[in-house]
């Protein structure tokens, strides 16, 4: 059974992994090669359509799959 993707889960997942790694939003943005404001919007759940490039970049920073990041 596929896990359901929700913005709330994605927002929480990104923030949790970032804090677990003791990273600032700026550090995550730089390492993921995305705009700082994108990280803010993702963590707050206001970015309703993250690009695949953004998700790949963030997942790579945390050394996980996109599926693990969004579930």
N, C-alpha and C positions, 0 to 999 in steps of 0.2 A: 504494500500500500504506500502510495506517495505521500510525503509529508506536505502539509499545506504551508505555502509561503505567505507571510503577512508582513506589512511594513513594521508593525510593532515588534515582531520577532527579529526582523532584520536589524532594526534600530538597537534593540537590546543586545543582540549578538555582537554587533560591531563595537559597541561601547564596552561590553564585558571583556572582549578579547583585547581591546586597546588598553583598558585599565589593568588587566592581568599582565600585560607586557610592560606596564608602567610607561606607556607612551602618551605624549600629548597629541592633541588633534593635529597640530602642525607637523609633528614627526610622522604620523600616519599618512597624512596627505602627501608629504614629500616622498616617502618610501613607496606609496601606492601610485605616485605620479598622477594625482588628482588634485583638483582645486580644494583649498581649505574649506570654502563655503559648502562644497559638496559633502564633506565629512560632517559638518554641522547639520546640514539638512537631512542627511541619512540618519544620524543619531537621534534627531528630534522626530523623525518619521514624516517630515514634510516633503521629502523627495519621493514622489510617488512612482517615478519611472527611472530608476538607476540604469545606466547603460551597462552592457555586458563588460565593456572595458573597465569601468569603475569597479564592478564586482570582481573581475579577474585580478585587478591590481590589489585590492584589499585582501582577497583570499590568498594571494601570493605572499603578502607581507606576513600573514598569520600561518603560512605553510599549511593550508587546508584547501579543500575543494569548495567551489561555489555552493554546491549542495549543502555541505556542512555549515557554511557561513549563513545561509538563508533559512536553515531549519532549526 
